[in-house]
Amino acid sequence: MKLFSLVGASGVLLCNLAVARADTPATPETTTTVEPSGAATTPSGVEAPPPATVDTGTPATAPPVTQTQTAPASPNPPDVPAVPNPPASTTEDMALPAPPNGQATAPVGEPLNPVVTPAPVVQPLPPEPEVYQTNPGIMTKVGVAMLLGGGFQQLTNSRLRDMTGDGGYWDARIVGGTREFIGFEAAYVGGARGITSLGFSDNSRLLNNGLEGDLRVNIPIPRGYSLVEPFGFIGVGWQHYQITGNGNPITADLQSSDNVLTMPYGGGLEFSYHNFMADARFTYRQTYYNNLTSTIGGNLNTWNVGGQIGFEY
């Protein structure tokens, strides 16, 4: 009997649930709780089914049953209006309003008081110094020249000077190091003068020929294609003296020939333009081992003033 009462109550409960589901709209979730006394609790808004008639016998105690039902999704969901996107902002929209009292405003994204770095002051370059070109005609860096010249020559011994009078000289010279502070010279030097004395004819001559080498100290001052150079020198050499046209050497006051050691020294000024070169110089020539004047005494020292011209390579 209890079993039939329980089955009947369950059937009535299921029928009521089916009727309620068909009559009411779907809800997200409906929970039905069966109380132990056998009465069913329905959610609000749903008409409760009529109570079931059960046997008054000893009721059976049943555990509460909780059922969860999920409502199906609506087949036609309501249309949701689309929200329009906001218009893109422009620079004009972002421009700030003009401030009062004519104050300047900074562009968007920049500070109101930007730090301005002053541009560096560029000083003008000084004028370039004048650059002198190297003489293109010079083949060697040190400078080598060949010169020919001559000038006036005079003996320093007064007695010989009275016998011979004035004389002249000629020379041919190779100069090395004209563009350097230290240079050298190698030269052939000759001279001649007339002589009048006891035992000599009217056409007698005192001739000298020799070789010498000099060490030079230069001060080269180049300017473009030109060169101005003061210089000094000292050297050593050899000279052969000979008297020509002597009528009677036995009665003459001088020997007919002699070889002497010489030491020339002096200074001058040299000038060149392109390959042309010229100089002017003064030379004092000291002599040693004088035998030509052994009879009357004295020496053959001379001083010369002259110049030379030639080419520089």
Residue frames as qw, qx, qy, qz and C-alpha x, y, z in Angstrom:
[[0.000, 0.885, 0.465, 0.000, 0.00, 0.00, 0.00],
 [0.300, -0.796, 0.132, 0.509, 2.83, 2.41, 0.84],
 [0.431, -0.121, 0.610, 0.654, 4.52, 1.51, -2.38],
 [0.230, 0.622, 0.646, 0.379, 1.42, 2.38, -4.38],
 [0.129, -0.936, -0.245, 0.217, 1.04, 5.67, -2.56],
 [0.383, -0.602, 0.336, 0.615, 4.67, 6.62, -3.39],
 [0.367, 0.145, 0.687, 0.610, 4.29, 5.68, -7.06],
 [0.116, 0.786, 0.583, 0.171, 1.05, 7.60, -7.32],
 [0.218, -0.891, -0.061, 0.393, 2.52, 10.71, -5.76],
 [0.396, -0.366, 0.502, 0.676, 5.52, 10.58, -8.11],
 [0.305, 0.404, 0.708, 0.493, 3.26, 10.26, -11.16],
 [0.002, -0.908, -0.418, 0.035, 1.10, 13.17, -10.12],
 [0.331, -0.760, 0.153, 0.538, 4.21, 15.27, -9.54],
 [0.393, -0.103, 0.617, 0.674, 5.62, 14.50, -12.99],
 [0.207, 0.650, 0.655, 0.326, 2.31, 15.35, -14.66],
 [0.136, -0.933, -0.229, 0.242, 2.15, 18.67, -12.88],
 [0.389, -0.558, 0.358, 0.640, 5.70, 19.50, -13.98],
 [0.360, 0.208, 0.687, 0.595, 4.89, 18.71, -17.62],
 [0.073, 0.830, 0.534, 0.145, 1.79, 20.92, -17.54],
 [0.268, -0.877, -0.031, 0.397, 3.70, 23.77, -15.88],
 [0.442, -0.312, 0.497, 0.678, 6.49, 23.58, -18.46],
 [0.278, 0.436, 0.679, 0.521, 4.06, 23.78, -21.33],
 [0.058, -0.885, -0.457, -0.071, 2.08, 26.74, -19.87],
 [0.310, -0.888, 0.059, 0.334, 4.94, 28.98, -18.70],
 [0.520, 0.799, -0.290, 0.087, 7.74, 30.64, -20.70],
 [0.859, 0.059, -0.309, 0.403, 11.19, 29.28, -20.41],
 [0.340, -0.921, 0.174, -0.080, 13.21, 30.64, -17.55],
 [0.288, 0.689, -0.653, 0.128, 16.92, 30.47, -17.14],
 [0.312, 0.141, -0.902, 0.262, 16.69, 27.92, -14.38],
 [0.675, -0.399, -0.096, -0.613, 13.75, 26.32, -12.46],
 [0.180, 0.227, -0.884, 0.366, 14.19, 24.38, -9.27],
 [0.725, -0.359, -0.267, -0.524, 11.51, 22.16, -7.82],
 [0.030, 0.327, -0.821, 0.468, 11.87, 20.85, -4.36],
 [0.684, -0.316, -0.576, -0.317, 9.81, 17.97, -3.04],
 [0.345, -0.557, 0.473, -0.589, 9.17, 18.32, 0.66],
 [0.048, 0.134, -0.974, 0.178, 9.27, 15.30, 2.87],
 [0.446, 0.233, 0.601, -0.621, 5.54, 15.54, 3.58],
 [0.435, 0.342, 0.790, 0.264, 4.85, 14.81, -0.09],
 [0.264, 0.891, 0.286, -0.234, 3.80, 18.43, -1.04],
 [0.636, 0.277, 0.260, 0.672, 5.59, 19.97, -4.06],
 [0.123, -0.776, -0.092, 0.612, 6.85, 23.57, -4.01],
 [0.579, 0.573, 0.390, 0.430, 6.67, 25.41, -7.32],
 [0.340, -0.046, 0.009, 0.939, 8.33, 28.65, -8.27],
 [0.165, 0.575, 0.338, -0.727, 6.50, 31.93, -8.12],
 [0.353, 0.449, -0.323, -0.755, 4.21, 32.64, -11.03],
 [0.336, 0.076, -0.882, -0.320, 3.45, 28.99, -11.78],
 [0.718, -0.280, -0.028, -0.637, 0.00, 27.67, -10.91],
 [0.231, -0.320, 0.882, -0.258, 0.30, 24.95, -8.34],
 [0.473, -0.082, -0.787, -0.388, -1.23, 21.62, -9.25],
 [0.713, -0.472, -0.039, -0.517, -4.02, 20.25, -7.05],
 [0.306, -0.504, 0.765, -0.259, -2.79, 18.27, -4.10],
 [0.525, 0.109, -0.812, -0.233, -2.58, 14.58, -4.62],
 [0.781, -0.380, 0.120, -0.481, -4.78, 12.26, -2.62],
 [0.361, 0.371, -0.838, 0.171, -2.76, 9.67, -0.83],
 [0.712, -0.345, -0.611, -0.030, -3.45, 6.89, 1.54],
 [0.366, -0.792, 0.179, -0.454, -3.77, 7.99, 5.11],
 [0.939, -0.218, -0.185, 0.191, -1.79, 5.09, 6.21],
 [0.574, -0.654, 0.167, 0.463, 1.68, 5.50, 7.53],
 [0.509, 0.851, -0.110, -0.066, 3.34, 7.77, 5.05],
 [0.875, 0.019, 0.044, 0.481, 6.72, 6.86, 3.74],
 [0.209, -0.882, 0.142, 0.398, 9.48, 9.31, 4.35],
 [0.777, 0.472, 0.180, 0.376, 11.31, 10.14, 1.10],
 [0.491, -0.378, 0.061, 0.782, 14.55, 12.19, 0.86],
 [0.269, 0.831, 0.089, -0.479, 14.25, 15.61, -0.75],
 [0.672, 0.242, 0.487, 0.503, 15.01, 15.63, -4.45],
 [0.042, 0.783, -0.069, -0.617, 16.34, 18.73, -6.17],
 [0.664, 0.389, 0.511, 0.383, 16.16, 18.95, -9.92],
 [0.084, -0.643, 0.167, 0.743, 17.83, 21.66, -12.02],
 [0.600, 0.559, 0.531, 0.213, 16.53, 22.44, -15.45],
 [0.230, -0.384, 0.261, 0.855, 18.19, 24.78, -17.97],
 [0.521, 0.701, 0.317, -0.368, 15.93, 26.69, -20.30],
 [0.679, 0.266, 0.427, 0.535, 16.89, 26.40, -23.97],
 [0.181, -0.304, 0.142, 0.925, 18.17, 29.44, -25.73],
 [0.460, 0.649, 0.307, -0.522, 15.63, 31.56, -27.50],
 [0.686, 0.302, 0.524, 0.405, 15.58, 30.71, -31.20],
 [0.303, 0.723, 0.232, 0.576, 15.17, 34.34, -32.19],
 [0.447, -0.442, -0.321, 0.708, 17.21, 36.62, -29.89],
 [0.141, 0.940, 0.260, -0.167, 16.23, 40.26, -29.94],
 [0.597, 0.578, 0.008, 0.557, 18.27, 42.52, -32.17],
 [0.502, -0.643, -0.133, 0.563, 20.91, 44.55, -30.31],
 [0.355, 0.933, 0.042, 0.047, 21.45, 47.97, -31.85],
 [0.770, 0.169, -0.081, 0.610, 25.07, 48.53, -33.01],
 [0.311, -0.854, -0.076, 0.411, 26.93, 51.22, -31.16],
 [0.582, 0.772, -0.035, 0.254, 28.60, 53.54, -33.70],
 [0.727, -0.106, -0.138, 0.665, 32.34, 54.08, -33.35],
 [0.135, -0.878, -0.117, 0.445, 33.34, 57.55, -32.16],
 [0.568, 0.808, -0.043, 0.150, 34.78, 59.78, -34.92],
 [0.778, 0.010, -0.125, 0.615, 38.56, 59.83, -35.18],
 [0.254, -0.879, -0.096, 0.393, 40.08, 62.77, -33.44],
 [0.599, 0.631, 0.076, 0.487, 41.94, 65.27, -35.59],
 [0.478, 0.011, -0.233, 0.847, 44.53, 67.89, -34.84],
 [0.161, -0.445, -0.140, -0.870, 41.89, 70.59, -35.09],
 [0.682, -0.555, -0.384, -0.283, 39.71, 68.80, -32.50],
 [0.770, -0.333, -0.322, 0.439, 42.72, 68.49, -30.18],
 [0.292, 0.465, -0.093, 0.831, 43.72, 72.14, -30.52],
 [0.301, -0.472, -0.587, 0.584, 43.52, 73.94, -27.24],
 [0.071, 0.922, 0.359, 0.124, 41.50, 77.12, -26.98],
 [0.384, 0.585, -0.162, 0.696, 43.41, 80.32, -27.25],
 [0.476, -0.422, -0.528, 0.563, 44.56, 81.47, -23.81],
 [0.041, -0.961, -0.272, 0.021, 43.62, 84.87, -22.54],
 [0.244, -0.886, 0.200, 0.339, 45.82, 87.96, -22.75],
 [0.586, 0.741, -0.308, -0.109, 47.42, 86.80, -26.00],
 [0.473, -0.558, 0.681, 0.033, 49.61, 84.16, -24.36],
 [0.511, 0.414, -0.674, -0.336, 51.18, 81.64, -26.73],
 [0.881, -0.178, 0.342, -0.274, 50.31, 78.00, -26.47],
 [0.147, -0.449, 0.844, 0.254, 52.51, 75.05, -27.24],
 [0.643, 0.135, -0.573, -0.490, 51.44, 72.40, -29.75],
 [0.901, -0.289, 0.093, -0.312, 49.91, 69.21, -28.42],
 [0.966, 0.019, -0.101, 0.238, 52.58, 66.86, -27.13],
 [0.516, 0.423, -0.251, 0.701, 55.16, 69.62, -26.53],
 [0.399, -0.479, -0.498, 0.603, 55.97, 71.38, -23.26],
 [0.059, 0.948, 0.313, -0.009, 54.60, 74.84, -22.72],
 [0.101, -0.933, 0.317, 0.135, 58.08, 76.21, -22.11],
 [0.947, 0.220, -0.021, 0.235, 60.47, 74.27, -24.39],
 [0.518, -0.665, 0.275, 0.463, 64.18, 74.57, -23.73],
 [0.630, 0.774, -0.023, 0.059, 65.81, 76.24, -26.71],
 [0.752, -0.343, 0.227, 0.515, 69.48, 75.40, -27.20],
 [0.213, 0.882, -0.166, -0.387, 71.31, 78.28, -28.87],
 [0.872, 0.456, -0.021, 0.174, 73.17, 77.40, -32.05],
 [0.697, -0.414, 0.115, 0.574, 76.96, 77.31, -31.63],
 [0.189, 0.930, -0.130, -0.288, 78.80, 80.34, -32.88],
 [0.872, 0.208, 0.219, 0.385, 81.05, 79.35, -35.76],
 [0.229, -0.788, 0.215, 0.529, 84.16, 81.44, -35.92],
 [0.676, 0.717, -0.130, -0.109, 85.42, 82.28, -39.42],
 [0.906, -0.054, 0.100, 0.407, 88.52, 80.44, -40.47],
 [0.230, -0.773, 0.238, 0.542, 91.70, 82.49, -40.57],
 [0.616, 0.718, -0.226, -0.232, 93.08, 83.22, -44.03],
 [0.959, 0.001, 0.106, 0.261, 95.39, 80.56, -45.32],
 [0.336, -0.720, 0.335, 0.507, 99.05, 81.55, -45.32],
 [0.545, 0.716, -0.306, -0.311, 100.65, 82.19, -48.64],
 [0.862, -0.137, 0.461, 0.159, 102.09, 78.98, -50.01],
 [0.183, 0.739, -0.494, -0.420, 105.05, 79.25, -52.32],
 [0.957, 0.269, 0.022, -0.107, 105.38, 76.66, -55.02],
 [0.669, -0.406, 0.482, 0.395, 108.53, 74.67, -55.47],
 [0.229, 0.649, -0.448, -0.570, 110.50, 75.61, -58.51],
 [0.925, 0.222, 0.257, -0.173, 109.46, 73.01, -61.11],
 [0.614, 0.707, -0.348, 0.046, 112.75, 73.43, -62.98],
 [0.198, -0.631, 0.715, -0.228, 114.84, 72.06, -60.11],
 [0.780, 0.116, -0.583, -0.194, 115.50, 68.37, -60.68],
 [0.567, -0.048, -0.697, 0.436, 117.14, 67.78, -57.30],
 [0.446, -0.806, -0.385, -0.055, 115.78, 68.73, -53.91],
 [0.608, -0.531, -0.057, 0.588, 119.16, 69.93, -52.60],
 [0.285, 0.948, -0.009, -0.139, 119.93, 72.10, -55.64],
 [0.712, -0.183, 0.365, 0.571, 123.01, 71.77, -57.87],
 [0.310, 0.926, 0.040, -0.210, 124.42, 74.64, -59.95],
 [0.732, 0.083, 0.245, 0.631, 127.16, 75.16, -62.54],
 [0.001, 0.969, 0.105, -0.222, 128.58, 78.69, -62.69],
 [0.671, 0.262, 0.110, 0.685, 131.13, 80.59, -64.73],
 [0.107, -0.982, -0.157, -0.021, 132.51, 84.01, -63.82],
 [0.644, 0.187, -0.147, 0.727, 135.39, 86.24, -62.93],
 [0.234, -0.949, -0.211, -0.002, 136.32, 89.56, -61.46],
 [0.170, 0.858, -0.342, 0.344, 138.99, 91.83, -60.11],
 [0.897, -0.284, -0.195, 0.277, 142.04, 90.41, -58.30],
 [0.102, 0.876, -0.309, 0.356, 144.73, 92.22, -56.33],
 [0.710, 0.041, -0.543, 0.446, 147.86, 91.13, -54.45],
 [0.487, -0.851, -0.197, -0.012, 148.13, 92.18, -50.83],
 [0.688, -0.327, 0.077, 0.643, 151.95, 92.49, -50.82],
 [0.131, 0.920, 0.056, -0.364, 152.73, 96.12, -51.57],
 [0.194, -0.581, 0.603, 0.512, 156.07, 95.49, -53.35],
 [0.339, 0.169, 0.868, 0.323, 154.56, 92.83, -55.62],
 [0.277, 0.785, 0.526, -0.172, 151.59, 95.09, -56.24],
 [0.033, 0.837, -0.206, -0.506, 153.94, 97.83, -57.45],
 [0.213, -0.339, 0.789, 0.466, 155.65, 95.39, -59.82],
 [0.198, 0.260, 0.912, 0.248, 152.47, 93.77, -61.21],
 [0.291, -0.047, -0.156, -0.943, 149.70, 96.29, -60.97],
 [0.677, 0.072, 0.361, -0.637, 146.06, 95.30, -61.10],
 [0.056, 0.138, -0.943, -0.296, 144.91, 91.94, -62.29],
 [0.716, -0.017, -0.067, -0.695, 141.85, 89.83, -62.94],
 [0.277, -0.146, 0.943, -0.112, 140.67, 86.26, -62.37],
 [0.673, 0.052, -0.405, -0.616, 138.25, 83.72, -63.91],
 [0.284, -0.168, 0.894, -0.302, 136.72, 80.57, -62.52],
 [0.626, -0.089, -0.586, -0.506, 134.39, 77.65, -63.27],
 [0.210, -0.224, 0.731, -0.609, 132.49, 76.32, -60.29],
 [0.530, -0.295, -0.736, -0.301, 130.13, 73.47, -59.35],
 [0.262, -0.284, 0.480, -0.788, 127.94, 74.23, -56.33],
 [0.466, -0.258, -0.833, -0.150, 125.99, 71.58, -54.47],
 [0.324, -0.498, -0.684, 0.424, 123.32, 72.14, -51.84],
 [0.033, 0.251, 0.099, 0.962, 122.03, 75.52, -52.97],
 [0.546, -0.486, -0.325, -0.600, 118.66, 74.67, -51.32],
 [0.784, -0.393, -0.436, 0.202, 120.22, 73.41, -48.11],
 [0.355, -0.929, 0.099, 0.004, 121.90, 75.05, -45.14],
 [0.512, -0.552, 0.569, 0.333, 125.16, 73.20, -45.77],
 [0.786, 0.613, 0.032, -0.071, 126.67, 72.96, -49.24],
 [0.668, -0.359, 0.402, 0.512, 129.99, 72.56, -51.03],
 [0.458, 0.843, -0.140, -0.247, 131.89, 73.98, -53.99],
 [0.754, -0.132, 0.432, 0.477, 134.53, 72.60, -56.34],
 [0.312, 0.927, 0.039, -0.202, 136.21, 75.16, -58.57],
 [0.713, 0.178, 0.164, 0.659, 138.92, 75.84, -61.08],
 [0.098, -0.958, -0.092, 0.254, 140.45, 79.31, -60.55],
 [0.689, 0.216, 0.168, 0.671, 142.87, 81.17, -62.80],
 [0.087, -0.943, -0.116, 0.299, 144.32, 84.70, -62.92],
 [0.668, 0.314, 0.161, 0.655, 146.69, 86.95, -64.81],
 [0.113, -0.964, -0.063, 0.233, 148.40, 90.32, -64.47],
 [0.600, 0.693, -0.197, 0.348, 151.23, 92.14, -66.15],
 [0.725, -0.587, 0.015, 0.360, 154.64, 92.40, -64.48],
 [0.434, 0.813, -0.173, 0.347, 157.44, 94.92, -64.94],
 [0.648, -0.713, 0.237, 0.126, 160.77, 94.41, -63.21],
 [0.010, -0.727, 0.645, 0.234, 164.45, 93.98, -63.76],
 [0.220, -0.216, 0.934, 0.182, 165.13, 91.13, -66.16],
 [0.441, 0.466, 0.758, -0.118, 161.55, 90.96, -67.61],
 [0.166, 0.211, 0.526, 0.807, 160.36, 92.06, -71.01],
 [0.275, -0.002, 0.071, -0.959, 157.52, 94.45, -71.57],
 [0.696, -0.077, -0.391, -0.598, 155.04, 91.67, -72.36],
 [0.244, 0.091, -0.911, 0.319, 155.76, 89.52, -69.33],
 [0.644, -0.400, -0.215, -0.615, 152.75, 88.12, -67.41],
 [0.127, -0.208, 0.859, -0.451, 152.23, 86.55, -63.99],
 [0.666, -0.117, -0.488, -0.552, 149.74, 83.72, -64.42],
 [0.263, -0.188, 0.837, -0.441, 148.12, 81.45, -61.85],
 [0.702, -0.052, -0.496, -0.509, 145.93, 78.36, -62.28],
 [0.000, 0.194, -0.887, 0.420, 144.65, 75.97, -59.66],
 [0.540, -0.373, -0.681, -0.323, 141.90, 73.94, -58.01],
 [0.080, -0.193, 0.609, -0.766, 140.11, 74.37, -54.72],
 [0.410, -0.442, -0.771, -0.202, 137.19, 73.01, -52.69],
 [0.141, -0.296, 0.307, -0.893, 135.02, 74.97, -50.28],
 [0.174, -0.437, -0.857, 0.212, 132.52, 74.19, -47.56],
 [0.132, -0.389, -0.208, -0.888, 129.48, 76.48, -47.70],
 [0.015, -0.413, -0.741, 0.530, 127.01, 77.65, -45.08],
 [0.056, -0.335, -0.517, -0.786, 123.78, 78.87, -46.74],
 [0.230, 0.353, 0.564, -0.710, 120.64, 80.70, -45.67],
 [0.043, 0.244, 0.750, 0.613, 118.18, 79.73, -48.46],
 [0.286, 0.410, 0.404, -0.766, 115.10, 81.97, -48.76],
 [0.140, 0.226, 0.804, 0.531, 112.87, 80.50, -51.51],
 [0.339, 0.460, 0.309, -0.760, 109.92, 82.51, -52.82],
 [0.753, 0.539, 0.145, -0.348, 107.96, 80.74, -55.51],
 [0.871, 0.435, 0.033, 0.227, 110.20, 80.34, -58.52],
 [0.281, 0.792, -0.334, 0.427, 112.98, 82.48, -57.07],
 [0.826, -0.382, -0.258, 0.324, 115.65, 82.01, -54.44],
 [0.072, 0.862, -0.302, 0.401, 117.68, 84.54, -52.46],
 [0.922, -0.283, -0.187, 0.187, 120.57, 83.01, -50.53],
 [0.070, -0.871, 0.455, -0.170, 123.32, 84.65, -48.46],
 [0.978, -0.039, -0.141, 0.148, 126.26, 82.31, -47.98],
 [0.189, -0.841, 0.507, 0.001, 129.72, 82.01, -46.54],
 [0.959, 0.220, -0.164, 0.071, 132.53, 79.58, -47.37],
 [0.271, -0.763, 0.585, 0.056, 135.99, 78.37, -46.43],
 [0.968, 0.247, 0.010, -0.031, 138.19, 75.83, -48.20],
 [0.533, -0.548, 0.519, 0.382, 141.58, 74.67, -49.31],
 [0.749, 0.655, 0.082, -0.066, 143.31, 74.62, -52.69],
 [0.684, -0.234, 0.372, 0.582, 146.41, 74.58, -54.79],
 [0.377, 0.907, 0.026, -0.187, 147.79, 77.25, -57.18],
 [0.754, 0.020, 0.285, 0.591, 150.55, 77.13, -59.75],
 [0.074, 0.933, -0.024, -0.351, 152.21, 80.51, -60.46],
 [0.724, 0.129, 0.388, 0.556, 154.29, 81.10, -63.58],
 [0.033, 0.785, -0.106, -0.610, 155.98, 84.13, -65.16],
 [0.719, 0.439, 0.451, 0.293, 155.85, 84.22, -68.96],
 [0.414, 0.843, 0.086, 0.333, 157.93, 86.39, -71.32],
 [0.500, -0.808, 0.170, 0.260, 160.81, 86.94, -68.93],
 [0.537, 0.793, -0.287, 0.037, 163.81, 88.18, -70.84],
 [0.424, 0.468, -0.674, 0.385, 166.64, 87.31, -68.42],
 [0.772, -0.527, -0.316, -0.162, 165.57, 85.07, -65.49],
 [0.710, -0.040, -0.379, 0.593, 169.08, 85.30, -63.97],
 [0.174, 0.169, -0.191, 0.951, 168.81, 89.02, -63.28],
 [0.437, -0.539, -0.403, -0.597, 165.08, 88.91, -62.35],
 [0.230, -0.389, 0.554, -0.699, 163.89, 89.53, -58.78],
 [0.791, -0.048, 0.316, -0.522, 161.36, 86.65, -58.91],
 [0.406, -0.119, 0.890, 0.168, 161.49, 82.95, -59.64],
 [0.258, 0.089, -0.612, -0.742, 159.96, 81.84, -62.92],
 [0.653, -0.278, -0.542, -0.449, 157.36, 79.47, -61.29],
 [0.094, -0.215, 0.758, -0.608, 156.05, 78.24, -57.96],
 [0.518, -0.382, -0.711, -0.285, 153.38, 75.96, -56.42],
 [0.112, -0.253, 0.494, -0.824, 151.58, 77.25, -53.34],
 [0.184, -0.423, -0.877, 0.136, 148.97, 76.01, -50.90],
 [0.174, -0.322, -0.110, -0.924, 145.93, 78.24, -50.68],
 [0.069, -0.426, -0.824, 0.368, 143.07, 78.69, -48.18],
 [0.108, -0.340, -0.330, -0.874, 140.20, 80.66, -49.70],
 [0.114, -0.527, -0.758, 0.367, 137.39, 82.06, -47.53],
 [0.078, -0.021, -0.138, -0.987, 134.74, 84.72, -47.91],
 [0.283, 0.470, 0.733, -0.403, 131.06, 85.25, -48.52],
 [0.054, -0.003, -0.498, -0.866, 128.46, 86.41, -50.99],
 [0.523, 0.331, 0.413, -0.668, 124.86, 86.60, -52.10],
 [0.123, 0.029, 0.890, 0.439, 123.21, 84.21, -54.54],
 [0.526, 0.361, 0.220, -0.738, 120.02, 84.68, -56.56],
 [0.124, 0.027, 0.907, 0.402, 118.11, 82.29, -58.83],
 [0.576, 0.330, 0.181, -0.726, 114.92, 82.41, -60.86],
 [0.926, 0.295, -0.074, -0.226, 113.65, 79.20, -62.43],
 [0.942, -0.003, 0.024, 0.334, 116.92, 77.61, -63.62],
 [0.403, 0.710, -0.163, 0.555, 118.95, 80.78, -63.95],
 [0.682, -0.648, -0.175, 0.291, 121.40, 81.53, -61.13],
 [0.387, 0.698, -0.197, 0.570, 123.85, 84.32, -60.41],
 [0.661, -0.643, -0.245, 0.299, 126.01, 85.27, -57.44],
 [0.214, 0.831, -0.262, 0.441, 128.34, 87.98, -56.23],
 [0.862, -0.425, -0.173, 0.214, 131.16, 87.19, -53.84],
 [0.005, 0.878, -0.439, 0.188, 134.21, 88.41, -52.05],
 [0.971, -0.068, -0.154, 0.170, 137.18, 86.03, -51.61],
 [0.145, -0.845, 0.512, -0.061, 140.37, 86.33, -49.66],
 [0.959, 0.176, -0.212, 0.069, 142.96, 83.72, -50.63],
 [0.452, -0.769, 0.451, 0.021, 145.72, 82.99, -48.15],
 [0.803, 0.464, -0.371, 0.046, 148.89, 81.34, -49.59],
 [0.699, -0.601, 0.383, 0.054, 151.56, 79.15, -48.00],
 [0.759, -0.118, 0.472, 0.433, 155.02, 77.92, -49.10],
 [0.410, 0.907, 0.036, -0.088, 155.78, 80.96, -51.25],
 [0.708, -0.253, 0.336, 0.567, 159.05, 80.44, -53.15],
 [0.467, 0.694, 0.337, 0.432, 158.28, 82.74, -56.05],
 [0.037, -0.932, 0.047, -0.359, 159.12, 85.77, -53.90],
 [0.846, -0.386, -0.133, 0.343, 162.00, 84.23, -51.97],
 [0.553, 0.273, -0.013, 0.787, 164.41, 86.86, -53.34],
 [0.049, -0.466, 0.011, -0.883, 162.43, 89.94, -52.30],
 [0.009, 0.144, 0.791, -0.595, 160.28, 88.32, -49.57],
 [0.494, 0.117, 0.052, -0.860, 156.54, 88.52, -49.12],
 [0.418, 0.185, 0.885, -0.093, 153.70, 86.24, -50.22],
 [0.075, -0.116, -0.666, -0.733, 151.15, 85.83, -52.98],
 [0.111, 0.497, 0.747, -0.428, 148.02, 86.49, -50.93],
 [0.041, -0.204, -0.453, -0.867, 145.19, 88.04, -52.94],
 [0.310, 0.416, 0.613, -0.596, 141.64, 89.39, -52.53],
 [0.049, 0.181, 0.744, 0.641, 139.04, 89.05, -55.24],
 [0.392, 0.412, 0.416, -0.709, 135.69, 90.67, -55.97],
 [0.161, 0.135, -0.727, -0.653, 133.58, 89.21, -58.73],
 [0.688, 0.156, 0.330, -0.627, 130.46, 87.39, -59.83],
 [0.129, -0.084, 0.946, 0.287, 129.22, 84.30, -61.64],
 [0.675, 0.202, 0.018, -0.709, 126.25, 83.22, -63.70],
 [0.077, 0.161, -0.968, -0.175, 124.97, 79.77, -64.60],
 [0.666, -0.190, -0.455, -0.559, 122.17, 77.26, -64.26],
 [0.371, -0.267, 0.736, -0.499, 120.65, 75.42, -61.31],
 [0.560, 0.014, -0.737, -0.378, 119.36, 71.88, -61.61]]
